[in-house]
Amino acid sequence: QLRERFVDAGDQKSIQEADRLLDLVGHILELAKIEATPGFAMQRISLSDIVQSTTGLFEDSFVDKGINLEVSADIPDSEIFCSRPLIESAVSNLLSNAFKYAPAGSKATIDLARDHQHLVLSIQDEGPGVPDTDIGALARRGRSSEADGNGFGLRHVQSVAIRHGARFVLENTSPGLKAALIFRQGYLEKRGERTGQ
């Protein structure tokens, strides 16, 4: 209702601030839901399939912006015990960030590789990177209207990673940012998680 009043008044600055706050609240509620829910429908799913299907949703957008999207995710035995919607949301979030910050004419890469008992999914762009690779610091910084982005998207990815016994790391690559999800195969199964819990 308040936003509608700003629209009626033609107050563009207040409209932008209202939109930013609505987006912030939405992210907070999404994170709370992930962190508070005791269980998800877990099953063995190919991480390669998830990456390829999710990437397919973004390919046209990358082409339209003039970003060369390189995908290397077809590896055998890439199954993880996971909630598919949550993993898809994390991958989508990282792809969306790469699309948002990668400049036209640059390259973005998506790579899925095996490192001993781990599967490493990395998404790298050639954008400006981040001022701090600590995700908590990025989220705190995003609470000011001057911040470019709010960091809550990355907090969402981190929450999904934690739910799956995975690690989420950021690295400035000059230029660009590399975001990596590191899954330990069989982690949740060994801890006794079961489908539907």
C-alpha positions in Angstrom: 0.0 0.0 0.0 2.8 2.4 0.9 4.5 1.6 -2.4 1.3 2.4 -4.3 1.2 5.8 -2.7 4.7 6.5 -3.9 3.7 5.4 -7.4 0.6 7.7 -7.3 2.9 10.6 -6.1 5.5 9.8 -8.8 8.2 9.6 -6.2 10.8 7.4 -8.0 13.4 7.4 -5.3 10.9 6.2 -2.7 9.6 3.6 -5.1 13.1 2.2 -5.6 13.7 2.2 -1.8 10.4 0.4 -1.3 11.3 -2.2 -3.9 14.7 -2.8 -2.3 13.1 -3.3 1.1 10.5 -5.7 -0.3 13.2 -7.7 -2.0 15.2 -7.7 1.3 12.2 -9.0 3.3 11.5 -11.6 0.6 15.1 -12.9 0.9 14.9 -12.9 4.7 11.7 -15.0 4.7 13.2 -17.4 2.1 16.3 -17.9 4.3 14.2 -18.4 7.4 12.2 -21.0 5.6 15.3 -23.0 4.6 16.9 -22.7 8.0 13.8 -23.6 10.0 12.4 -26.5 8.0 13.5 -29.8 9.6 13.7 -31.8 6.4 13.2 -32.0 2.7 12.3 -34.7 0.1 15.8 -36.0 -0.4 16.8 -38.4 -3.2 19.8 -39.4 -5.3 19.9 -37.1 -8.3 22.6 -36.4 -10.9 24.2 -33.1 -10.2 25.3 -33.0 -13.8 21.6 -33.2 -14.9 20.6 -30.4 -12.5 23.3 -28.1 -13.7 22.6 -28.7 -17.4 18.8 -28.3 -17.1 19.1 -25.2 -15.0 21.8 -23.7 -17.3 19.4 -24.3 -20.2 17.0 -21.7 -18.7 19.6 -19.0 -18.8 21.4 -19.7 -22.2 19.2 -17.3 -24.3 19.6 -14.5 -21.8 23.4 -14.8 -21.9 23.4 -14.9 -25.7 21.2 -11.8 -25.8 23.6 -9.9 -23.5 26.6 -11.0 -25.5 28.2 -13.2 -22.8 29.9 -16.3 -23.9 28.6 -19.0 -21.6 30.8 -22.1 -21.5 29.4 -25.2 -19.7 31.5 -28.2 -18.7 29.2 -30.4 -16.5 28.9 -33.8 -18.2 30.7 -36.1 -15.9 29.8 -39.7 -14.9 28.6 -40.7 -11.5 27.7 -37.3 -10.3 24.8 -38.3 -8.1 24.3 -36.6 -4.7 21.7 -37.1 -2.1 19.7 -33.9 -2.2 16.6 -31.8 -2.5 16.4 -31.0 -6.2 14.4 -27.8 -5.8 16.9 -26.4 -3.3 19.9 -27.3 -5.4 18.2 -25.8 -8.5 17.5 -22.6 -6.6 21.2 -22.3 -5.6 22.5 -22.9 -9.1 19.9 -20.5 -10.5 21.0 -17.9 -8.0 24.7 -18.2 -9.0 23.8 -18.1 -12.7 21.7 -15.0 -12.1 24.5 -13.3 -10.4 26.9 -14.1 -13.2 24.5 -12.8 -15.7 23.9 -9.6 -13.7 27.5 -8.7 -13.2 29.3 -10.1 -16.3 29.8 -7.3 -18.9 28.8 -7.7 -22.5 31.5 -9.4 -24.6 32.9 -11.3 -21.6 32.9 -15.0 -20.7 31.2 -17.0 -18.0 32.0 -20.6 -17.2 30.2 -23.3 -15.4 32.3 -26.3 -14.5 31.5 -29.5 -12.6 34.5 -31.6 -11.7 35.4 -34.4 -9.3 38.1 -34.0 -6.6 38.5 -37.3 -4.9 35.2 -37.9 -2.9 34.0 -34.4 -3.7 32.0 -32.9 -6.6 33.0 -29.2 -7.2 30.5 -27.0 -9.0 32.0 -23.6 -9.9 30.5 -20.7 -11.7 32.9 -17.9 -12.8 32.3 -14.6 -14.5 34.5 -11.7 -15.6 32.6 -9.0 -13.7 33.8 -6.6 -10.9 34.0 -9.2 -8.2 33.0 -8.4 -4.6 34.4 -6.1 -1.9 34.6 -9.0 0.6 34.4 -12.7 0.0 32.8 -13.3 3.4 29.2 -13.9 2.7 28.0 -12.6 6.1 29.8 -9.3 5.5 28.2 -9.0 2.0 24.8 -9.5 3.6 25.5 -6.9 6.2 26.8 -4.4 3.6 23.6 -4.9 1.6 21.5 -3.4 4.3 22.5 0.0 3.1 20.8 1.5 0.0 24.2 2.4 -1.4 25.2 -1.2 -1.7 25.1 -2.8 -5.2 23.1 -5.9 -4.5 22.2 -7.2 -1.0 24.2 -10.3 -0.6 21.1 -12.3 0.5 21.2 -14.3 -2.7 24.6 -15.6 -1.7 23.3 -16.3 1.8 20.6 -18.4 0.3 23.2 -20.4 -1.6 25.2 -20.8 1.6 22.1 -22.0 3.5 21.4 -24.6 0.8 25.0 -25.7 0.9 24.9 -26.1 4.7 21.7 -28.2 4.4 23.5 -30.6 2.1 26.8 -30.8 4.1 28.5 -28.9 1.3 30.8 -25.9 1.4 30.3 -22.6 -0.4 33.3 -20.5 -1.2 33.8 -17.2 -3.1 37.0 -16.1 -4.7 37.8 -12.8 -6.5 39.6 -13.8 -9.7 40.6 -10.3 -11.1 38.6 -9.9 -13.1 35.5 -11.6 -11.9 34.1 -13.8 -9.2 34.3 -17.5 -8.8 31.6 -19.1 -6.7 32.0 -22.8 -5.8 29.8 -25.4 -4.2 31.7 -28.4 -2.9 29.7 -31.5 -2.2 30.9 -34.6 -0.5 29.2 -37.6 -2.1 27.1 -39.7 0.3 27.4 -37.2 3.1 23.7 -37.0 4.0 23.1 -40.7 3.5 25.9 -41.5 6.0 24.2 -39.2 8.5 21.0 -41.1 8.3 18.9 -38.6 6.3 15.9 -40.3 4.6 13.5 -39.3 1.8 10.6 -37.2 3.0 12.0 -36.3 6.4 
